[in-house]
Amino acid sequence: MRRCGKCGVSFTGDLDRCPLCQAELSGEAEPSAFPRNEVRKSGAVALSVLAFVSGACLLAMLFLGRTLGLPGDIVLTVCLGLVVNYLFVRNILVHTPDFLRVVVRYFLILLAIAALWYLITRNPVVTTFVIPGICLVALVFDAVLVAVFRGTFVSGYAKYLLFDVVLGLIPLALVALGLTTWDVPANVSALTASVLLLALLVFTRKQLVAEVRKLFSA
């Protein structure tokens, strides 16, 4: 058991420094009496993934806005939407026990809101940028989590992964129906969905097949 000479407290587990004063611990490490908090570990990784994806999307939007000469109000609206989305999802990750399931469902809700927005306004910006953008963010979020947790994430959230893959192809239907003014975001979303599906089939095939059988079993 390791001990802190300053605090006079002994600790189990693989700690190198005292959690109270950060002094180096002396003695031999012993296994902790409590299991590792995998939920907390997953939450920390998910927060990092969320920050990375949100920041990357903000940079991409600013770059596209400057390169393509998009109206400033559209760029500002999308950026504000990304910031609000980050804050909302971060709150879910911090305060919800089964946060990953809630986040995956949250992306589906965003798509439903975007579809309703288009039906009411018929604004082509929604079908050209908003819907493909939501699909792309969801796919990138899934891809990073699969890379981090691999089979564990697939086993628990296979149906949501497959939903996201299918939804990532939907922007192509919007292009085919002539509802977009620029097909690049839709093509990027479809390409990302295809790459994610390929990665699932190559690296997590056993877990994916097992979960699909559960979904379609009587």
N, C-alpha and C positions, 0 to 999 in steps of 0.2 A: 504494500500500500504506500502510495506517495504522500509526502507530508510537506506542508509549507512551514518553513522556519519562522516566518514573520507572524503569521496568523495563528500558528499552532493547530491547524486543522488538517486532517488526513482525508485523502480522496481516493476513490476507486476509479477505474477507467483508464483511458490512454491520454490523460491530460499531461501536458508538459509544463504549464504555468498555472499558478493559482488563479482561479476565477475571481477572487476577491481583490487581490493586490497585484496580480500579474507577475509575482516573483517566481523564479524557477523552483520546481518541486524536487525534492530529494527522495531516494528510495526506489524500490522496484514497483512497476505498475501491476495492478491486479484487475481482473475483469470486473466491470461494473455490475452491481446487483440489479440494475434496471436496464431493460432493452433500449436500444437506440431509438430516438424519436424520428422515425422515418417520415412522418407527416410534416414535421418542422423542416427536415432536410429538403423534402419535396417542395415545400412552400418557398424556401429560400431560392431554390433553383428556378421555380416558376416565376418568382419576382424578377430574377435576373433576365430570364427569357422575355418577360413582358417589357422590361425596360429596353432591352436590345431591339426587339421587334418594333416597338413604338418609335424609338429613336431612328431606326433605319427607315421607317415609313415617312417620318417627318422630313428626313434628308432627301428621300426620293421625291417627295411631293415638291419640296423647294427646288430641287434640280429640274424636275419636269416643268414646273411653273416658269422657271427662267429660260429653259431650253425651248419650250414650245410657245412661250409668250401667252400663257393662260391668264385670264383676268385675275387681278389681284384679290377680288372679293371671293372668288372660288378657292384660290390657294389658301387664303386666310381662314375660310370656313372649314375646309378640310383639315387644316392644321389644328384649329381649335377643337374640331371633332375628335382628332387623334389624342389631344391632351386630355379632354374630358373622358374619353374611352379609357385611357391609361389610368386616370385617377379612380374611375369606377371599378375597373377590373382589379386594380391593386387592392382596393377595399375588400373585394370579394376574396382575394387570395389571403389576406391577413385575417379575416374574421369568419370565413366559412370553412368548416372541417373538410368537406368533400369538394374543395374549391375547383379542381380540374373539371369535374362533371358540370359544375355551374358555369364555368367559363366557356366550355364547348357549347352548352345550350345558349349562352349569351350571344355568341356569334350567329346562331340560327335566328334568334330574336331580332338582331340587327338587320339581317337579310329580309326578314318579314316586314320590318319597319320601312326599309328602303323600297321594297316592292310596293307597299301601300303608298309611300311618298310619290312614286312614279305614276301609279294609277290615278292619283288625285291631281297631280300637276302636269304630267306628261313631259317633264323636264328631261331632255336627253343626257344631261350631266349625270343623272342618277344611274342610268343604264351604261353609260360610257365609263364613268370613273368610280362612283360610289359602290355599286354592287360588285364589280371586279375587285375593287380595293378591299372590301370586307372579306371576300373569298380569299384573296391573296394573304391578308394578315392572318386569317384563321389557319390557312395551310402552312405558313411559315411557323406560326406558333406550334402547330402539331408536329412539324418536322423537327424542330429543335427539341421538343419534349421526347419524341421517339428516339432521337439521337442520344439523349441523356439517359432515359430510363429503359429504352429498348423494349424487350419482351414484357416487362412489368406494365408499362403504359399501354401496350397493345392489348394485353389480357384484360385490363379493366375498362378500356375505352374504345374497343374495336369498332363498335357500331357507329360511334361518333366520328371516328377517323374515316370510315367508309362514307358516311354522310357528307363530310367535308370534301372528300375526293369527288363525289358526284356533284356537289354544289360548285366546286371549282371549275367544272366543265360547262355549267349553265351559261356563263357569259358568252360562250360560243353560240348558243341558241339565240341570244339577244342580237348578236352580229348577223346571224342567218336571217333573222326576222326584220332586219333593217332598223333596229331600235337604237343603234349607237352611231356616233359620228366619227369614232376612231377605234380601230379594232386591236390596237397594240395591248391595252390593259387586259382585254379578254383573252388574247393569245398567251400573255404571260401567266394569267391565272390558270388556263388550261394546261400549259406546259408544267407549271409547278405541281398541279394535281397529278399529272401523269408521272412525274418524277417521284413524287411521294408514294404513289401506288406501286411503282417499280421497286422502290426501296423497301416497302413493306413486304412485297412478294419475295424479294431476294434475301433480306436480312432477318425478317420475323415471320417467315412463312408458316412455321408450325403453330405459333401462337395465334396468328391470324386465322388459319384454317380451323383451329379448335374453337375459336370464338364464333366464327361464322356458322359452324355446325350447331352451336348452342342456340344461336339466333333463329335458325330455321328448323330446329328439332321440335317435335310435337310437344 
